[in-house]
Amino acid sequence: MSELDDPHAELAAIAAGVRQHLLEEHDLGGAGLPAVAVPAPPRAQAAPARPQASLAAVTPAGPAAIAPAAASDKVARLQLLAEQAASCDACALHEKRKQAVFARGDPSSPLVFVGEGPGRDEDRLGEPFVGKAGQLLDRMIAAMGFERDAVYICNVVKCRPPDNRTPRPEEALACARFLVPQVQIVAPRVIVALGRCAAENLGVAEAAGPWRGRWGSFQGIDVMPTFHPAYLLRSPQYKRTVWEDLQKVMARFGFGPTPGGAA
């Protein structure tokens, strides 16, 4: 009897998969598997958007600024944007970059994560979220039930700010020529804004006051702002808080509970 025909081997494989999921969720502060998947209810209406930041008002021009299209066309249009970002000198961030860091993942994904900017590892390797914060983000994505490369990940700015500082408003505005059409081309159902910088630039957080865990909207796309993985590395006590925010995203896709009531 082959391993594929052995029911005991099959049960062992299933048990191993469940154990891995529980370990990933536990790392985020969770306490058990999400509820069993059920048919998705009618899509909940997003909360009214807060006044959007300057990025939200940018109207890109050129071949990238057209309606969403097929996956192959998305790849071609995103590649064009990536090439333009690689040679961009619109702000001072280009002066010390090793390379522009455009995105990673599936451009046809219904879920996009937006961070603030690349760090040292990302600047060296040319991919967003590949350092320690990226490894934590990968575990967050896995705990949500998604494969690492089944989501799309990018940043507000495509070049590394010196000493990994927060991007300045003028730098974010200069990079809006890439981020805005990038989001429009991917056309996800939900964006997770990682950190206050991303939330502010996507127009779902004010400059002061509470901001995370509240649904907003960018270019007609639902946005859930939450803490950046790098912040969780310094303050792991907030992992459970972020997990609650991510469960709201899971509920928007029709699986998992919505902690604390309606999203």
Backbone bond lengths (Angstrom), bond angles and torsions (degrees), N, CA, C in turn:
res aa  C-N    CA-C-N  psi(-1)  N-CA   C-N-CA  omega(-1)  CA-C   N-CA-C  phi
1 M - - - 1.482 - - 1.523 109.25 -
2 S 1.324 116.92 131.41 1.462 120.06 179.25 1.510 110.24 -78.00
3 E 1.332 114.81 163.93 1.473 120.09 178.94 1.518 111.11 -60.53
4 L 1.389 115.82 -33.71 1.462 119.54 -178.86 1.518 111.43 -68.58
5 D 1.379 117.15 -25.99 1.453 120.62 -178.84 1.526 112.55 -92.35
6 D 1.317 116.68 -5.70 1.464 121.37 -176.08 1.522 109.92 -86.50
7 P 1.349 119.46 110.69 1.476 120.48 -178.11 1.516 112.73 -62.80
8 H 1.350 117.51 -30.65 1.468 119.47 178.41 1.524 110.83 -66.94
9 A 1.333 116.84 -39.55 1.464 119.99 177.71 1.516 110.87 -65.48
10 E 1.339 115.15 -37.93 1.475 118.79 179.53 1.516 110.84 -64.63
11 L 1.365 116.37 -44.64 1.465 119.84 178.79 1.514 111.33 -63.24
12 A 1.328 117.10 -37.18 1.460 120.33 178.61 1.522 110.95 -64.34
13 A 1.332 116.86 -39.05 1.469 120.57 179.19 1.520 110.86 -65.80
14 I 1.357 115.99 -41.04 1.469 119.56 178.64 1.523 110.10 -63.80
15 A 1.327 116.69 -44.54 1.467 120.43 -179.95 1.519 111.12 -60.97
16 A 1.348 116.18 -40.02 1.465 119.72 179.48 1.520 110.52 -64.01
17 G 1.339 116.63 -39.08 1.466 119.78 179.04 1.515 112.25 -65.11
18 V 1.356 116.26 -42.03 1.466 120.28 178.79 1.524 110.24 -64.54
19 R 1.333 116.68 -41.98 1.466 120.00 179.51 1.521 110.81 -60.82
20 Q 1.354 117.15 -41.56 1.469 119.92 179.99 1.516 110.86 -63.38
21 H 1.346 117.11 -40.88 1.471 120.14 178.89 1.526 110.56 -62.22
22 L 1.355 116.47 -43.69 1.461 119.57 179.98 1.519 111.67 -63.37
23 L 1.328 117.40 -38.66 1.457 120.08 177.64 1.520 110.96 -63.44
24 E 1.328 116.92 -41.67 1.463 120.00 179.91 1.516 111.04 -65.17
25 E 1.348 116.85 -42.00 1.455 119.19 178.83 1.519 111.30 -66.96
26 H 1.357 116.68 -40.35 1.456 120.20 179.09 1.515 110.92 -59.55
27 D 1.318 117.99 -37.52 1.465 122.21 179.12 1.519 111.24 -61.27
28 L 1.347 116.34 -25.97 1.459 120.74 179.22 1.520 112.28 -93.47
29 G 1.326 116.71 1.46 1.464 119.65 178.58 1.504 113.30 93.18
30 G 1.341 118.27 8.83 1.449 121.32 -179.06 1.519 111.54 -76.80
31 A 1.331 114.82 176.49 1.470 118.97 -176.82 1.515 109.93 -141.36
32 G 1.310 117.11 57.86 1.452 120.30 175.98 1.501 112.68 123.19
33 L 1.334 114.81 170.50 1.457 119.73 -179.73 1.516 111.03 -69.09
34 P 1.358 117.25 149.61 1.457 119.06 171.47 1.518 109.83 -62.82
35 A 1.331 115.83 166.78 1.454 120.54 178.30 1.515 110.31 -60.42
36 V 1.330 115.63 151.67 1.462 119.98 179.48 1.519 109.42 -59.49
37 A 1.329 116.15 140.52 1.458 120.93 -177.70 1.519 110.45 -58.93
38 V 1.329 115.24 137.96 1.455 122.28 176.21 1.503 108.02 -129.33
39 P 1.334 117.72 162.61 1.469 118.38 177.65 1.510 110.86 -54.38
40 A 1.319 116.34 136.15 1.458 121.55 -175.32 1.516 110.79 -63.34
41 P 1.343 117.45 130.61 1.457 120.23 176.38 1.507 109.50 -74.41
42 P 1.347 117.56 168.91 1.469 118.54 175.68 1.508 110.27 -54.33
43 R 1.299 116.03 139.08 1.460 121.66 -174.80 1.514 111.19 -58.39
44 A 1.329 115.27 125.29 1.459 119.60 179.06 1.515 110.56 -67.72
45 Q 1.313 115.33 145.22 1.454 119.72 179.21 1.520 109.80 -76.62
46 A 1.325 116.65 130.03 1.457 120.91 -179.98 1.514 110.31 -66.52
47 A 1.334 115.38 151.59 1.458 120.02 175.55 1.516 109.57 -63.08
48 P 1.344 116.91 149.52 1.465 118.63 178.87 1.513 111.27 -53.70
49 A 1.305 115.77 137.49 1.464 120.49 -177.78 1.514 110.58 -69.35
50 R 1.312 115.39 143.54 1.459 119.85 171.80 1.524 108.69 -75.12
51 P 1.330 117.45 165.24 1.465 118.08 176.96 1.518 110.83 -53.38
52 Q 1.333 117.48 129.16 1.446 120.48 -173.94 1.516 112.24 -81.02
53 A 1.347 114.19 149.64 1.455 120.29 177.42 1.516 109.16 -73.71
54 S 1.339 116.00 178.99 1.451 120.35 -173.51 1.516 112.90 -61.37
55 L 1.348 117.82 -31.08 1.455 119.61 179.28 1.510 111.51 -59.75
56 A 1.323 117.41 -38.39 1.447 120.99 -174.62 1.526 112.17 -65.52
57 A 1.311 117.06 -22.05 1.451 120.90 -178.44 1.517 112.93 -91.44
58 V 1.331 117.27 -5.34 1.461 120.27 -177.92 1.515 109.92 -71.35
59 T 1.317 116.59 130.94 1.457 121.89 175.05 1.511 107.56 -112.02
60 P 1.345 117.62 105.67 1.451 119.79 -176.96 1.523 111.59 -68.89
61 A 1.328 115.81 153.48 1.456 121.42 178.41 1.510 108.91 -119.80
62 G 1.311 117.03 158.21 1.457 120.49 176.12 1.508 112.16 105.54
63 P 1.339 117.67 -174.10 1.458 121.62 -172.76 1.514 114.61 -64.80
64 A 1.337 117.97 -22.39 1.465 119.46 -179.67 1.516 111.95 -75.84
65 A 1.343 117.55 -23.37 1.457 121.44 -172.10 1.516 110.91 -88.83
66 I 1.320 117.38 60.38 1.447 122.03 177.57 1.508 108.52 -129.56
67 A 1.333 116.43 173.68 1.457 120.69 -174.58 1.522 111.28 -62.56
68 P 1.357 117.34 154.46 1.459 120.68 177.11 1.515 111.42 -55.62
69 A 1.338 117.05 148.99 1.457 120.74 -175.11 1.518 110.29 -140.95
70 A 1.330 115.79 -167.21 1.455 122.30 -178.65 1.520 110.82 -65.26
71 A 1.355 114.57 163.56 1.464 120.02 -175.68 1.525 111.71 -58.45
72 S 1.320 118.21 -42.95 1.461 120.23 -178.33 1.521 111.22 -64.07
73 D 1.321 116.79 -37.24 1.461 120.36 178.37 1.522 110.51 -70.44
74 K 1.330 116.85 -36.09 1.464 120.55 176.65 1.518 110.58 -59.35
75 V 1.321 115.89 -45.85 1.466 120.32 -178.31 1.520 110.22 -60.43
76 A 1.335 117.46 -44.07 1.463 120.99 -178.95 1.518 111.23 -65.00
77 R 1.311 117.27 -41.93 1.463 120.41 -178.07 1.528 111.45 -70.70
78 L 1.342 116.40 -38.19 1.464 119.72 176.73 1.522 111.22 -68.18
79 Q 1.322 117.37 -35.60 1.456 120.45 176.99 1.516 111.00 -62.90
80 L 1.323 116.48 -39.61 1.470 120.72 177.11 1.525 110.28 -61.78
81 L 1.335 116.53 -44.90 1.468 119.77 177.81 1.521 111.27 -62.16
82 A 1.341 117.11 -41.76 1.462 120.90 -179.63 1.524 110.95 -62.09
83 E 1.320 116.73 -39.98 1.465 120.28 178.06 1.527 111.04 -65.32
84 Q 1.317 116.41 -38.61 1.460 119.65 177.70 1.525 110.86 -66.77
85 A 1.343 116.98 -40.12 1.471 120.79 178.58 1.519 110.92 -64.13
86 A 1.335 117.01 -34.57 1.461 120.99 -177.32 1.517 112.83 -64.66
87 S 1.324 117.12 -25.50 1.463 120.93 -179.11 1.527 112.54 -112.24
88 C 1.335 116.79 10.40 1.464 120.59 -176.32 1.533 110.93 -70.52
89 D 1.325 116.13 137.79 1.465 121.33 174.37 1.530 110.37 -131.99
90 A 1.349 115.61 34.05 1.464 120.76 -174.68 1.520 113.39 -74.59
91 C 1.339 117.85 -18.06 1.464 119.81 176.67 1.523 108.59 -141.47
92 A 1.320 116.15 174.17 1.466 120.87 -173.71 1.525 113.20 -70.32
93 L 1.322 118.61 -14.05 1.459 119.88 -177.84 1.528 112.59 -62.66
94 H 1.335 117.03 -24.65 1.465 119.30 -177.90 1.529 112.67 -68.64
95 E 1.333 116.42 -20.07 1.463 120.21 -170.87 1.535 112.96 -65.96
96 K 1.341 117.61 -31.69 1.466 120.13 -176.15 1.523 113.32 -116.70
97 R 1.303 117.58 6.99 1.461 118.81 -179.81 1.529 110.80 -72.47
98 K 1.326 115.90 148.43 1.454 120.47 168.21 1.515 109.55 -82.68
99 Q 1.334 114.88 -38.35 1.462 121.12 176.41 1.516 108.79 -164.11
100 A 1.315 115.72 155.87 1.455 119.92 173.74 1.527 108.66 -72.39
101 V 1.332 115.50 146.83 1.462 121.90 -179.42 1.520 107.22 -117.19
102 F 1.328 116.33 105.31 1.464 119.38 -168.78 1.526 113.07 -91.09
103 A 1.334 118.31 -56.91 1.466 119.95 -175.38 1.520 109.73 -173.70
104 R 1.321 115.44 170.83 1.462 122.25 167.31 1.521 108.17 -147.90
105 G 1.322 115.37 156.11 1.456 119.70 176.18 1.506 113.83 108.57
106 D 1.322 115.50 -164.26 1.462 124.09 -172.56 1.527 110.82 -94.54
107 P 1.332 118.88 114.35 1.469 120.62 -179.58 1.522 113.79 -70.07
108 S 1.328 117.33 -6.85 1.465 120.61 175.86 1.529 111.72 -100.45
109 S 1.319 116.98 7.40 1.464 120.61 -177.39 1.528 111.53 -69.10
110 P 1.340 117.31 145.69 1.461 120.28 173.92 1.523 112.79 -80.42
111 L 1.352 117.02 -3.28 1.468 121.21 -175.80 1.525 110.22 -127.70
112 V 1.338 116.06 125.66 1.462 122.48 179.94 1.526 109.02 -122.71
113 F 1.335 115.88 137.27 1.463 122.24 172.23 1.523 107.78 -109.11
114 V 1.338 116.73 131.95 1.462 121.98 178.69 1.524 108.56 -121.15
115 G 1.336 116.44 120.34 1.453 121.98 175.02 1.517 110.43 -100.49
116 E 1.340 116.40 -164.56 1.460 118.43 -176.41 1.519 112.93 -95.19
117 G 1.345 118.89 -45.44 1.456 120.58 -178.51 1.508 110.88 -174.13
118 P 1.318 117.51 160.80 1.458 120.76 179.76 1.520 112.44 -69.85
119 G 1.329 115.17 150.98 1.457 121.34 174.47 1.517 110.67 -104.39
120 R 1.337 116.16 -162.66 1.464 120.69 -175.51 1.526 111.93 -62.69
121 D 1.348 117.07 -47.71 1.466 119.71 -179.16 1.519 111.21 -64.17
122 E 1.329 115.88 -39.82 1.458 119.89 -179.48 1.527 111.27 -67.08
123 D 1.326 116.67 -40.18 1.463 121.63 177.86 1.527 110.83 -62.56
124 R 1.322 115.87 -34.94 1.463 120.80 -179.16 1.527 111.78 -76.16
125 L 1.350 116.68 -40.14 1.459 120.72 -172.96 1.531 113.61 -97.14
126 G 1.329 116.85 -17.79 1.458 119.46 177.22 1.517 114.93 81.94
127 E 1.351 118.57 16.12 1.455 123.05 177.72 1.518 109.21 -130.01
128 P 1.343 117.88 142.50 1.466 119.47 177.13 1.520 111.94 -75.62
129 F 1.322 115.76 148.06 1.462 123.92 173.13 1.525 111.98 55.36
130 V 1.327 115.66 61.74 1.465 120.52 176.27 1.532 111.84 -117.81
131 G 1.332 118.27 -5.03 1.459 121.78 177.09 1.524 110.81 -87.20
132 K 1.339 116.61 -156.35 1.465 120.67 -177.71 1.523 111.40 -63.32
133 A 1.343 117.20 -39.49 1.469 119.41 177.39 1.523 110.33 -64.45
134 G 1.326 116.22 -37.12 1.453 120.04 177.91 1.518 112.80 -66.33
135 Q 1.323 116.99 -36.20 1.461 120.43 177.53 1.522 110.58 -65.35
136 L 1.346 116.17 -38.22 1.463 119.14 176.07 1.528 110.16 -67.34
137 L 1.329 117.11 -41.11 1.462 119.96 177.66 1.530 110.67 -59.96
138 D 1.312 117.16 -40.21 1.465 120.32 178.14 1.533 110.94 -60.06
139 R 1.330 116.59 -39.02 1.466 119.51 178.15 1.525 111.12 -69.20
140 M 1.316 116.51 -35.65 1.463 120.55 175.81 1.527 110.13 -62.27
141 I 1.334 115.88 -45.14 1.466 120.90 -179.46 1.525 110.42 -62.66
142 A 1.343 116.08 -43.02 1.466 120.01 179.42 1.523 111.49 -64.10
143 A 1.333 117.19 -39.78 1.456 120.91 179.48 1.523 111.73 -65.48
144 M 1.329 117.08 -25.89 1.462 121.24 176.81 1.528 111.58 -77.18
145 G 1.333 116.83 -13.82 1.452 120.06 179.96 1.508 114.31 100.91
146 F 1.336 117.33 11.96 1.459 121.83 179.63 1.522 110.23 -107.31
147 E 1.321 116.19 148.74 1.455 120.74 170.43 1.529 109.72 -72.77
148 R 1.325 116.49 153.38 1.475 121.35 -177.88 1.521 112.44 -53.15
149 D 1.324 116.80 -45.49 1.457 120.69 -175.14 1.519 113.10 -97.23
150 A 1.346 117.00 12.31 1.457 120.75 178.23 1.521 112.06 -91.78
151 V 1.339 117.12 -3.33 1.462 122.05 175.13 1.529 107.84 -113.60
152 Y 1.327 116.55 171.10 1.465 121.27 -179.95 1.523 107.92 -117.01
153 I 1.342 116.48 133.08 1.463 121.58 -173.27 1.525 109.99 -130.12
154 C 1.324 115.99 130.90 1.462 121.00 177.71 1.518 109.01 -149.54
155 N 1.332 116.28 -175.76 1.460 122.14 -178.70 1.525 110.80 -131.06
156 V 1.328 115.32 162.48 1.462 120.96 175.82 1.522 110.51 -61.03
157 V 1.344 117.39 -47.11 1.466 121.55 176.29 1.520 109.06 -113.53
158 K 1.317 115.90 150.25 1.458 121.75 -173.84 1.525 113.20 -99.26
159 C 1.324 118.53 -6.26 1.462 122.48 178.35 1.526 109.33 -118.05
160 R 1.321 116.70 147.64 1.461 121.25 -176.31 1.524 111.67 -69.84
161 P 1.337 117.94 124.26 1.457 120.45 171.35 1.529 110.08 -69.72
162 P 1.337 118.90 145.26 1.474 121.30 179.83 1.524 111.65 -55.06
163 D 1.328 115.65 135.07 1.465 122.18 178.32 1.528 112.63 57.07
164 N 1.319 116.54 24.35 1.468 122.34 178.50 1.529 113.18 59.87
165 R 1.324 116.16 27.91 1.468 118.73 178.60 1.535 110.02 -69.10
166 T 1.337 114.92 166.97 1.454 120.97 177.38 1.529 110.13 -67.91
167 P 1.327 118.79 135.33 1.464 120.12 177.77 1.525 111.72 -59.01
168 R 1.329 115.67 141.04 1.460 120.65 178.28 1.526 110.19 -80.40
169 P 1.334 117.40 156.93 1.470 119.92 -178.04 1.522 113.62 -53.84
170 E 1.337 117.61 -41.22 1.463 119.08 -178.91 1.532 111.83 -68.28
171 E 1.336 116.42 -29.56 1.464 119.94 177.53 1.531 110.76 -72.04
172 A 1.337 115.34 -42.24 1.459 119.47 177.41 1.520 110.99 -63.30
173 L 1.338 116.37 -40.22 1.458 119.82 179.76 1.520 110.96 -66.09
174 A 1.335 117.53 -39.05 1.462 120.64 177.94 1.523 110.99 -62.82
175 C 1.326 117.41 -34.76 1.468 121.60 -178.36 1.525 112.45 -86.29
176 A 1.330 117.19 -5.55 1.465 119.41 178.40 1.520 111.52 -61.31
177 R 1.332 117.57 -26.09 1.471 121.05 177.93 1.514 111.71 -62.66
178 F 1.350 116.32 -16.61 1.459 120.66 176.36 1.526 111.74 -104.55
179 L 1.334 116.85 -45.95 1.463 119.71 -175.19 1.527 112.09 -64.62
180 V 1.324 117.99 -44.94 1.462 120.02 -175.44 1.529 111.90 -62.28
181 P 1.341 119.72 -53.42 1.463 117.55 177.43 1.522 112.78 -66.39
182 Q 1.336 117.22 -29.62 1.461 120.86 177.17 1.525 110.04 -58.10
183 V 1.330 116.47 -47.70 1.466 120.83 179.01 1.526 110.44 -67.63
184 Q 1.330 117.16 -39.99 1.454 120.22 -179.85 1.527 111.86 -63.70
185 I 1.302 117.30 -38.90 1.472 120.98 -179.47 1.530 110.37 -69.11
186 V 1.331 117.48 -47.19 1.461 120.70 179.27 1.530 110.04 -64.05
187 A 1.337 116.43 -39.73 1.475 122.64 176.85 1.532 112.17 51.89
188 P 1.343 117.86 58.38 1.471 119.41 -179.31 1.521 111.11 -75.32
189 R 1.301 114.91 170.19 1.460 120.16 173.24 1.526 110.89 -82.35
190 V 1.356 116.07 -36.37 1.463 121.31 -176.97 1.527 109.56 -137.64
191 I 1.340 115.58 141.54 1.462 122.79 170.34 1.522 107.80 -113.84
192 V 1.331 117.11 135.74 1.465 121.85 168.80 1.520 106.72 -103.86
193 A 1.332 116.56 116.98 1.463 122.33 178.33 1.516 108.35 -88.97
194 L 1.331 116.35 117.14 1.465 121.91 -175.40 1.528 109.67 -94.76
195 G 1.323 116.53 100.86 1.458 121.75 178.51 1.517 112.81 98.38
196 R 1.345 114.50 158.80 1.463 120.12 -177.33 1.522 111.78 -61.99
197 C 1.341 117.66 -38.43 1.464 120.28 -178.79 1.528 110.57 -57.74
198 A 1.326 116.89 -48.92 1.463 120.06 178.74 1.519 110.78 -63.62
199 A 1.334 116.84 -41.85 1.468 120.40 -178.80 1.523 111.36 -63.31
200 E 1.338 117.32 -42.46 1.457 120.54 179.17 1.529 111.20 -64.82
201 N 1.322 116.17 -43.09 1.458 119.25 -176.79 1.524 112.66 -73.75
202 L 1.325 117.01 -20.22 1.459 120.17 173.33 1.530 111.73 -90.69
203 G 1.318 115.87 2.23 1.452 120.22 174.13 1.512 115.31 77.85
204 V 1.347 118.32 23.54 1.464 119.79 -178.04 1.528 111.92 -117.91
205 A 1.329 117.01 15.87 1.469 120.69 177.69 1.521 108.66 -149.24
206 E 1.302 115.18 138.93 1.451 120.57 173.45 1.537 108.84 -79.41
207 A 1.337 116.21 167.59 1.461 120.55 -178.83 1.520 112.11 -67.36
208 A 1.336 117.82 -20.11 1.462 121.52 179.00 1.519 108.66 -143.88
209 G 1.334 115.13 157.86 1.451 120.00 178.04 1.519 113.11 96.07
210 P 1.337 117.01 178.48 1.468 121.41 -179.71 1.525 110.94 -59.18
211 W 1.334 116.00 145.59 1.455 117.87 -177.32 1.519 113.78 -146.82
212 R 1.345 119.80 -31.80 1.461 120.25 -173.76 1.534 110.58 -85.80
213 G 1.329 114.31 157.34 1.447 120.48 174.78 1.502 115.43 78.73
214 R 1.340 117.85 8.64 1.465 121.17 -177.48 1.526 109.21 -119.60
215 W 1.314 116.96 126.63 1.461 120.51 179.98 1.519 111.55 -63.32
216 G 1.323 115.19 137.55 1.458 122.11 173.44 1.515 108.73 -136.95
217 S 1.328 116.45 -165.36 1.463 120.04 -177.20 1.516 110.10 -146.00
218 F 1.332 115.40 141.05 1.463 122.58 174.42 1.521 108.21 -134.64
219 Q 1.322 116.38 120.99 1.467 121.28 -179.76 1.537 110.71 52.41
220 G 1.331 116.17 36.52 1.454 121.17 179.25 1.517 114.98 79.28
221 I 1.336 118.49 7.25 1.462 123.25 -178.80 1.526 109.15 -106.56
222 D 1.340 117.22 134.57 1.457 121.48 178.10 1.528 110.32 -63.77
223 V 1.335 116.15 136.53 1.464 121.73 -178.80 1.523 109.71 -128.11
224 M 1.338 116.15 129.41 1.462 122.15 172.72 1.529 108.61 -111.44
225 P 1.331 118.48 110.86 1.469 120.97 177.75 1.524 111.08 -85.52
226 T 1.331 116.18 138.33 1.457 120.80 178.10 1.520 109.24 -149.84
227 F 1.328 117.34 177.96 1.459 120.56 -177.70 1.527 111.57 -69.68
228 H 1.318 115.19 149.66 1.463 122.19 178.02 1.532 109.29 -73.93
229 P 1.348 118.33 143.13 1.470 119.73 177.55 1.525 113.80 -55.31
230 A 1.330 117.92 -33.63 1.465 119.73 178.44 1.530 110.74 -62.48
231 Y 1.336 116.96 -34.90 1.461 121.02 176.90 1.526 110.27 -66.87
232 L 1.339 116.71 -37.10 1.454 120.18 179.64 1.520 111.87 -67.17
233 L 1.336 116.77 -30.21 1.460 119.34 176.50 1.524 111.01 -64.78
234 R 1.342 116.38 -33.05 1.469 120.93 178.41 1.528 111.71 -86.14
235 S 1.334 116.38 -28.23 1.470 121.35 -175.54 1.526 109.41 -132.89
236 P 1.325 117.76 71.27 1.467 120.29 -174.41 1.519 113.94 -63.27
237 Q 1.326 117.99 -14.56 1.465 119.64 179.36 1.527 111.85 -65.41
238 Y 1.328 117.75 -14.20 1.459 120.42 -179.91 1.532 113.01 -95.23
239 K 1.332 117.29 5.74 1.472 119.44 177.88 1.526 111.22 -59.48
240 R 1.333 117.12 -42.06 1.463 119.95 179.87 1.529 110.61 -63.04
241 T 1.336 116.79 -38.46 1.460 120.72 178.40 1.520 110.69 -60.97
242 V 1.333 116.40 -45.38 1.462 120.36 179.10 1.520 110.29 -65.37
243 W 1.320 117.22 -39.20 1.461 119.94 178.87 1.523 110.87 -60.47
244 E 1.331 117.39 -36.92 1.464 120.63 176.40 1.527 110.85 -63.85
245 D 1.338 116.39 -40.89 1.469 119.72 177.17 1.520 110.81 -63.22
246 L 1.329 116.48 -42.03 1.462 119.99 -178.88 1.521 111.33 -68.56
247 Q 1.320 117.97 -30.60 1.456 120.11 176.33 1.529 110.76 -67.86
248 K 1.317 117.71 -29.85 1.462 120.14 173.87 1.532 110.30 -63.84
249 V 1.327 115.18 -38.79 1.465 119.63 176.57 1.527 109.82 -65.21
250 M 1.326 117.10 -43.85 1.456 120.78 178.53 1.526 110.63 -60.15
251 A 1.320 117.03 -40.75 1.459 120.58 178.50 1.524 111.10 -64.08
252 R 1.313 117.23 -34.44 1.467 120.70 178.36 1.529 111.26 -64.56
253 F 1.355 115.84 -26.66 1.459 120.79 176.07 1.532 111.97 -88.71
254 G 1.335 116.49 -3.99 1.456 119.41 174.55 1.513 115.20 98.34
255 F 1.346 118.61 14.16 1.451 118.96 175.10 1.513 109.19 -142.76
256 G 1.339 115.38 149.51 1.459 120.40 -178.14 1.510 111.01 85.29
257 P 1.329 117.56 154.61 1.462 122.25 -179.83 1.520 111.17 -77.64
258 T 1.301 116.88 162.43 1.449 123.28 171.45 1.511 108.43 -104.59
259 P 1.357 119.88 101.39 1.471 121.75 -175.32 1.515 110.75 -60.54
260 G 1.322 114.94 141.72 1.463 120.74 173.09 1.503 113.53 70.90
261 G 1.341 118.01 24.07 1.458 119.11 176.89 1.508 112.22 97.58
262 A 1.307 115.60 -159.89 1.466 121.85 -175.18 1.509 110.54 -65.76
263 A 1.325 115.58 149.03 1.453 120.89 178.89 1.496 110.95 -70.26
